[in-house]
Amino acid sequence: MGALKRFRVLATSMVALLAVACGGSGGSGDETQAGPATLRFSWWGNAERAELMQKAIDLFQSRNPEIKVTPSFQEFEAYWQKMATETAGGNAPDVLQMDFAYIREYSDRNALYDLKKQDGKNLELGDLLEGLKGAGEIDGKLYGVPTGGNTWGYIYNPALYAQAGVEEPKEGWTWDDYRSAIKTIAEKTGVPGGGNYIGSYYNLELQLRQEGKSLYTEDGKLGFDQARLKEFFEEGKALADAGVALPIEKGVQIKPSHALEMDLIAGDLGWDNFMARYDKGAKAELKLGPVPSDKADAGGQYLKPSMLLSVSQKTEHPAAAAKLVSFMVNDPEVGKIFGANRGLPPTNAQRAAAQLEGPLAAVAAYEDDLKDKFGKTPPAPPKGAGTLEQAFIRITEELQYGRTSVDQAVDQFFTEAEETLGS
């Protein structure tokens, strides 16, 4: 799913959701009593995921014969168009797969059921990985439960590090070490040491979290000022101008592929689960390493939900729906069925049961090593965050093409942020 396409879908969803009527669950009596029920369950994915999902649903129904599940799925864009239409019409599925970027949008429209009402009754959350606990909470209510997670990491080609005589990244390396490494690699191998560093605002988020700040505040405003953004832009532009990072022209030309999977750079910061994709395409061996930080006790990483499960505010069967959600995130057999199809499993029991091999096993080991160091997952992004992420990419590309100055880029981003977020 391309970022631009994701933005277009989000915009469509926002318009349609404006029509959502407020209202509570259609159930009556004790919401925690699960009687006979038929649930509609929708998710995005492909035929492979549909086959895995059906196996999991069959298992759920065999253990809960009073609950029937009617499944449906679409690819990502069609899924969100359908969800927007059905939600606006008061006909959303009982259980729906949710993206972290959309959860605040839907919860703000009163379209999602507060699953805290089922916690400890029909929904078990105690075995969630520590970093994923509370990831679906907004304003004290639980609107989604993660079905998988990933974190920001550093993926690199150790052969290029060796060829340049540069020590491989290890815990404690700093941002100066990072800049020095990619410069030396570029000079000694002729291969750019890094990617489009300032093109992802998750790199800015990483640095902000290491400084005790955040990309967005709890109330949905920007968590940094113009001076901090200028510092970030200047740092990245200096690397690009020095010729040690992948030229912007090349980065744009190869989209949607990534330079690592085409053996074009020595390393890059990104989501750790992308390791499997890059490893599949690259000829070189790839490794996962620690992210640079100037503070030994502040890596800035957190577990981000790769996707979540939510329950419609309009469901007439909240208890049965919560049972299905709980089963999908806790049952070891479900973990074995899906493996890493939904991201690495969200609970200890499912991770232990999943049979991960090759680069996925490396990602699981990477996250396991970090489990005691993860910071709290940030609040769900505010409405308009997808739009602003796209603006960030566009503005930084213009900056690296030399069509705008750092000061102009900063001013433009804050102007668009004010229009989008009201910051």
C-alpha positions as CSV (number, residue, x, y, z in Angstrom):
1,M,0.0,0.0,0.0
2,G,1.7,3.2,-1.2
3,A,1.7,6.2,1.1
4,L,-0.1,8.4,-1.5
5,K,-2.8,5.8,-2.0
6,R,-3.2,5.5,1.7
7,F,-3.7,9.2,1.9
8,R,-6.4,9.2,-0.8
9,V,-8.2,6.4,1.0
10,L,-8.0,8.3,4.3
11,A,-9.4,11.4,2.7
12,T,-12.3,9.4,1.2
13,S,-12.9,7.8,4.6
14,M,-12.9,11.2,6.4
15,V,-15.6,12.6,4.1
16,A,-17.8,9.5,4.4
17,L,-17.5,9.3,8.1
18,L,-18.8,12.8,8.5
19,A,-22.2,11.3,8.1
20,V,-21.8,8.8,10.9
21,A,-24.6,9.1,13.4
22,C,-23.8,9.0,17.1
23,G,-25.3,6.2,19.1
24,G,-24.5,3.3,21.4
25,S,-24.3,-0.4,20.9
26,G,-27.5,-1.9,19.8
27,G,-27.4,-4.6,22.5
28,S,-29.6,-4.6,25.5
29,G,-29.2,-6.0,29.0
30,D,-25.8,-7.3,30.3
31,E,-23.2,-6.4,27.6
32,T,-20.8,-9.0,28.9
33,Q,-23.1,-12.0,28.5
34,A,-22.3,-13.8,25.2
35,G,-25.3,-15.7,23.9
36,P,-25.9,-17.2,20.4
37,A,-24.7,-14.7,17.8
38,T,-23.7,-14.3,14.2
39,L,-20.9,-11.9,13.7
40,R,-19.8,-10.1,10.5
41,F,-16.0,-9.9,10.5
42,S,-14.1,-7.9,7.9
43,W,-10.4,-7.4,7.2
44,W,-8.1,-6.3,4.4
45,G,-5.6,-8.6,2.8
46,N,-5.1,-11.1,0.0
47,A,-6.1,-14.6,-0.8
48,E,-3.3,-16.0,1.3
49,R,-4.5,-14.1,4.4
50,A,-8.1,-15.1,3.7
51,E,-7.1,-18.8,3.7
52,L,-5.3,-18.3,7.0
53,M,-8.2,-16.3,8.5
54,Q,-10.7,-19.0,7.6
55,K,-8.6,-21.6,9.4
56,A,-8.6,-19.4,12.5
57,I,-12.3,-18.7,12.2
58,D,-13.0,-22.4,11.9
59,L,-11.0,-23.1,15.0
60,F,-12.9,-20.3,16.9
61,Q,-16.3,-21.7,15.8
62,S,-15.3,-25.2,16.9
63,R,-14.6,-23.9,20.4
64,N,-17.5,-21.5,20.5
65,P,-20.3,-23.3,18.6
66,E,-22.9,-20.8,19.7
67,I,-21.1,-18.0,17.7
68,K,-21.1,-18.0,13.9
69,V,-18.7,-15.8,12.0
70,T,-19.4,-14.4,8.5
71,P,-16.1,-13.3,7.0
72,S,-15.3,-10.9,4.2
73,F,-12.2,-9.2,2.9
74,Q,-10.9,-6.7,0.3
75,E,-7.6,-5.3,-0.6
76,F,-6.5,-2.2,1.5
77,E,-8.0,0.6,-0.6
78,A,-11.3,-1.1,-1.3
79,Y,-11.6,-2.2,2.3
80,W,-11.5,1.3,3.7
81,Q,-13.9,2.6,1.1
82,K,-16.3,-0.1,2.1
83,M,-15.7,0.5,5.8
84,A,-16.4,4.3,5.3
85,T,-19.6,3.5,3.4
86,E,-20.9,0.9,5.8
87,T,-20.0,2.9,8.9
88,A,-21.7,6.0,7.6
89,G,-24.8,3.9,6.9
90,G,-24.8,2.4,10.4
91,N,-24.1,-1.1,9.0
92,A,-20.4,-1.6,9.9
93,P,-19.3,-5.2,10.5
94,D,-19.3,-6.4,14.2
95,V,-15.5,-6.9,14.1
96,L,-13.2,-5.0,11.8
97,Q,-9.5,-4.9,11.1
98,M,-8.1,-1.5,12.0
99,D,-5.1,0.5,11.0
100,F,-3.3,2.7,13.6
101,A,-3.5,5.7,11.3
102,Y,-7.4,5.4,11.2
103,I,-8.3,4.5,14.7
104,R,-8.7,8.0,16.0
105,E,-10.7,9.0,13.0
106,Y,-13.2,6.3,13.6
107,S,-13.3,6.6,17.4
108,D,-13.8,10.4,17.1
109,R,-16.9,9.6,15.0
110,N,-18.2,7.4,17.8
111,A,-18.0,4.4,15.4
112,L,-16.1,2.1,17.7
113,Y,-17.1,0.1,20.8
114,D,-15.1,0.7,24.0
115,L,-13.5,-2.8,24.6
116,K,-12.6,-1.9,28.1
117,K,-16.2,-2.9,29.0
118,Q,-15.2,-6.5,28.1
119,D,-11.7,-6.5,29.6
120,G,-11.3,-9.5,32.0
121,K,-14.6,-10.9,31.0
122,N,-14.6,-11.8,27.3
123,L,-11.4,-10.1,26.4
124,E,-8.0,-11.0,27.8
125,L,-5.2,-8.5,27.5
126,G,-2.7,-9.7,30.1
127,D,-0.4,-11.6,27.7
128,L,0.1,-8.7,25.2
129,L,3.7,-7.7,24.8
130,E,4.5,-4.9,27.2
131,G,5.1,-2.4,24.4
132,L,1.7,-3.1,22.8
133,K,-0.4,-2.7,25.9
134,G,-2.6,0.4,25.6
135,A,-1.7,0.9,22.0
136,G,-5.4,1.0,21.0
137,E,-6.5,3.4,23.8
138,I,-7.8,6.9,23.2
139,D,-8.9,9.1,26.0
140,G,-9.1,6.2,28.4
141,K,-11.2,4.0,26.2
142,L,-10.0,0.9,24.3
143,Y,-10.9,1.0,20.6
144,G,-8.5,-1.6,19.2
145,V,-6.3,-4.5,20.2
146,P,-3.1,-5.1,18.2
147,T,-2.7,-8.3,16.2
148,G,1.0,-7.7,15.6
149,G,3.8,-5.2,16.1
150,N,7.1,-3.8,14.7
151,T,9.7,-1.3,15.6
152,W,12.1,1.2,14.0
153,G,15.5,-0.4,13.4
154,Y,18.7,-0.2,11.4
155,I,19.0,-2.6,8.5
156,Y,22.5,-2.8,6.9
157,N,24.8,-4.7,4.6
158,P,27.7,-6.0,6.8
159,A,29.9,-6.8,3.7
160,L,30.1,-3.1,2.8
161,Y,30.9,-2.2,6.4
162,A,33.8,-4.7,6.2
163,Q,34.9,-3.5,2.8
164,A,35.2,0.0,4.1
165,G,36.9,-1.0,7.3
166,V,34.1,0.4,9.4
167,E,33.0,-1.4,12.6
168,E,29.5,-2.8,12.4
169,P,26.8,-0.9,14.4
170,K,26.7,-2.0,18.0
171,E,24.7,-0.8,21.1
172,G,25.9,2.6,22.1
173,W,26.8,4.0,18.7
174,T,25.9,7.7,18.3
175,W,24.5,9.9,15.6
176,D,28.1,11.1,14.9
177,D,29.1,7.4,14.6
178,Y,26.3,6.9,12.1
179,R,27.2,10.0,10.0
180,S,30.9,9.0,10.1
181,A,30.1,5.4,9.0
182,I,28.0,6.3,6.0
183,K,30.6,8.9,4.9
184,T,33.5,6.5,5.1
185,I,31.6,3.7,3.4
186,A,30.6,6.0,0.5
187,E,34.2,7.2,0.1
188,K,35.8,3.8,0.3
189,T,33.3,1.7,-1.6
190,G,31.6,4.1,-3.9
191,V,28.2,2.9,-2.6
192,P,26.1,5.5,-0.8
193,G,26.2,4.8,2.9
194,G,22.6,5.6,3.6
195,G,19.2,6.3,2.1
196,N,16.9,9.4,2.0
197,Y,17.4,10.2,5.6
198,I,15.2,13.2,6.0
199,G,12.5,11.8,3.7
200,S,10.8,9.9,6.6
201,Y,9.5,11.7,9.6
202,Y,9.9,8.6,11.6
203,N,13.6,9.4,11.7
204,L,12.7,12.8,13.2
205,E,10.3,11.0,15.6
206,L,13.2,8.7,16.7
207,Q,15.4,11.6,17.5
208,L,12.6,13.5,19.3
209,R,11.8,10.5,21.5
210,Q,15.5,10.1,22.4
211,E,15.2,13.7,23.6
212,G,12.1,13.0,25.6
213,K,9.8,14.6,23.1
214,S,7.3,13.3,20.5
215,L,6.1,13.8,17.0
216,Y,2.6,14.7,18.2
217,T,1.4,15.8,21.6
218,E,-1.4,14.1,23.5
219,D,-3.9,16.7,22.2
220,G,-2.9,16.2,18.5
221,K,-0.5,19.1,18.0
222,L,3.1,19.1,16.7
223,G,5.5,18.0,19.4
224,F,8.5,20.1,18.1
225,D,9.2,23.6,17.0
226,Q,10.6,25.2,13.8
227,A,14.2,25.4,15.2
228,R,14.2,21.6,15.8
229,L,12.9,20.8,12.3
230,K,15.5,23.2,10.8
231,E,18.2,21.3,12.6
232,F,16.9,18.0,11.2
233,F,16.6,19.2,7.7
234,E,20.1,20.8,7.7
235,E,21.6,17.5,9.0
236,G,20.0,15.4,6.3
237,K,20.6,17.9,3.5
238,A,24.3,18.1,4.5
239,L,24.6,14.3,4.1
240,A,22.8,14.4,0.7
241,D,24.9,17.4,-0.5
242,A,28.1,15.5,0.5
243,G,27.1,12.6,-1.8
244,V,27.2,10.1,1.0
245,A,23.4,9.3,0.9
246,L,21.4,8.0,-2.1
247,P,20.7,10.8,-4.6
248,I,17.1,11.9,-4.4
249,E,16.7,11.3,-8.2
250,K,17.6,7.7,-7.7
251,G,15.4,7.3,-4.7
252,V,12.4,8.7,-6.6
253,Q,13.2,6.6,-9.7
254,I,13.1,3.3,-7.9
255,K,9.9,3.8,-6.0
256,P,8.1,1.8,-4.7
257,S,11.2,-0.4,-4.3
258,H,13.7,0.3,-1.6
259,A,17.4,0.9,-2.2
260,L,18.3,-1.9,0.3
261,E,16.5,-4.6,-1.6
262,M,18.3,-3.4,-4.8
263,D,21.8,-3.4,-3.2
264,L,22.1,0.4,-3.8
265,I,23.1,1.5,-0.2
266,A,24.9,0.2,2.8
267,G,22.1,0.6,5.3
268,D,19.0,2.5,6.3
269,L,16.7,3.2,9.2
270,G,13.2,1.7,8.9
271,W,10.5,-0.6,10.3
272,D,12.2,-3.9,11.3
273,N,9.7,-6.2,9.7
274,F,10.8,-4.8,6.3
275,M,13.9,-6.9,6.8
276,A,12.1,-9.9,5.3
277,R,11.2,-8.0,2.2
278,Y,14.6,-6.4,1.7
279,D,16.3,-9.7,2.3
280,K,14.2,-11.4,-0.3
281,G,15.2,-8.9,-3.0
282,A,18.8,-8.2,-2.1
283,K,21.8,-10.3,-3.2
284,A,23.8,-9.3,-0.2
285,E,23.3,-10.6,3.3
286,L,21.5,-8.1,5.5
287,K,21.5,-7.6,9.3
288,L,19.5,-5.8,11.8
289,G,21.4,-3.4,14.1
290,P,20.7,-0.9,16.9
291,V,19.5,2.6,16.1
292,P,22.0,5.4,16.8
293,S,21.4,7.5,19.9
294,D,23.4,10.1,21.8
295,K,21.9,8.9,25.1
296,A,22.8,5.4,26.2
297,D,19.5,4.9,28.0
298,A,17.2,6.4,25.4
299,G,16.9,4.5,22.1
300,G,13.6,6.0,21.4
301,Q,12.1,2.8,20.0
302,Y,8.6,1.5,20.7
303,L,6.4,-1.3,19.4
304,K,4.0,0.0,16.8
305,P,0.8,-2.0,16.1
306,S,1.0,-3.3,12.5
307,M,-2.8,-3.7,12.6
308,L,-5.5,-3.9,15.2
309,L,-9.0,-5.5,15.7
310,S,-11.9,-3.2,16.6
311,V,-15.6,-3.7,17.4
312,S,-18.3,-1.6,15.9
313,Q,-20.2,0.7,18.2
314,K,-23.4,-0.6,16.5
315,T,-22.8,-4.3,17.1
316,E,-25.7,-6.1,18.8
317,H,-23.2,-8.7,20.2
318,P,-20.4,-6.9,21.9
319,A,-19.6,-9.9,24.2
320,A,-19.3,-12.3,21.3
321,A,-17.3,-9.8,19.3
322,A,-14.9,-9.4,22.2
323,K,-14.5,-13.1,22.4
324,L,-13.5,-13.3,18.8
325,V,-11.0,-10.5,19.2
326,S,-9.5,-12.1,22.3
327,F,-9.2,-15.5,20.5
328,M,-7.5,-13.9,17.5
329,V,-4.8,-12.2,19.6
330,N,-4.2,-14.8,22.3
331,D,-4.8,-18.4,21.1
332,P,-1.4,-20.1,20.4
333,E,-2.9,-22.1,17.5
334,V,-3.9,-18.8,15.8
335,G,-0.3,-17.6,16.2
336,K,0.9,-20.8,14.6
337,I,-1.6,-20.4,11.7
338,F,-0.7,-16.8,10.9
339,G,3.1,-16.7,11.7
340,A,4.1,-13.2,10.7
341,N,1.3,-12.6,8.2
342,R,-0.2,-9.9,10.4
343,G,3.1,-8.6,11.6
344,L,5.0,-10.4,14.4
345,P,2.4,-11.9,16.9
346,P,1.2,-9.5,19.7
347,T,1.2,-11.9,22.7
348,N,3.9,-14.0,24.3
349,A,1.9,-17.2,23.7
350,Q,1.4,-16.6,20.0
351,R,5.1,-15.6,19.5
352,A,6.2,-18.8,21.2
353,A,3.9,-20.8,19.0
354,A,4.7,-19.1,15.7
355,Q,7.2,-20.9,13.6
356,L,9.4,-18.0,12.4
357,E,12.4,-18.7,10.2
358,G,15.2,-16.8,8.4
359,P,14.9,-12.9,8.5
360,L,11.6,-13.1,10.4
361,A,13.3,-15.1,13.2
362,A,16.0,-12.4,13.2
363,V,13.3,-9.7,13.6
364,A,11.7,-11.6,16.4
365,A,15.1,-11.9,18.2
366,Y,15.8,-8.2,17.6
367,E,12.5,-7.2,19.3
368,D,13.0,-9.7,22.1
369,D,16.3,-8.1,22.9
370,L,14.7,-4.7,23.0
371,K,11.6,-5.7,25.0
372,D,12.8,-4.2,28.3
373,K,13.9,-1.0,26.5
374,F,10.8,-0.1,24.5
375,G,9.2,3.2,25.4
376,K,5.5,3.7,25.6
377,T,3.7,3.6,22.2
378,P,2.7,7.1,21.3
379,P,-1.0,8.1,21.1
380,A,-2.9,7.3,17.9
381,P,-2.0,9.9,15.3
382,P,-4.4,12.9,15.1
383,K,-6.8,13.4,12.2
384,G,-4.8,14.7,9.3
385,A,-1.6,13.0,10.2
386,G,-1.6,11.0,7.0
387,T,-1.9,14.2,5.0
388,L,1.0,15.8,6.9
389,E,3.2,12.8,6.4
390,Q,2.7,13.1,2.7
391,A,3.5,16.8,2.9
392,F,6.7,16.0,4.8
393,I,7.8,13.6,2.0
394,R,7.0,16.1,-0.7
395,I,8.7,19.0,1.0
396,T,11.9,17.1,1.8
397,E,12.1,15.9,-1.8
398,E,11.9,19.5,-3.0
399,L,14.6,20.4,-0.5
400,Q,17.0,17.7,-1.8
401,Y,16.3,18.6,-5.4
402,G,17.5,22.1,-4.4
403,R,14.2,23.7,-5.4
404,T,13.7,25.2,-2.0
405,S,15.9,26.2,0.9
406,V,15.9,24.8,4.4
407,D,14.2,27.9,5.8
408,Q,11.5,27.7,3.1
409,A,11.0,24.0,3.7
410,V,10.5,24.6,7.4
411,D,8.0,27.4,6.8
412,Q,6.1,25.4,4.3
413,F,5.7,22.4,6.6
414,F,4.5,24.5,9.5
415,T,2.1,26.3,7.3
416,E,0.6,23.1,6.1
417,A,0.6,21.7,9.7
418,E,-1.4,24.6,10.9
419,E,-3.9,24.2,8.1
420,T,-4.1,20.4,8.7
421,L,-3.9,20.1,12.5
422,G,-4.6,23.6,13.7
423,S,-1.2,23.5,15.4
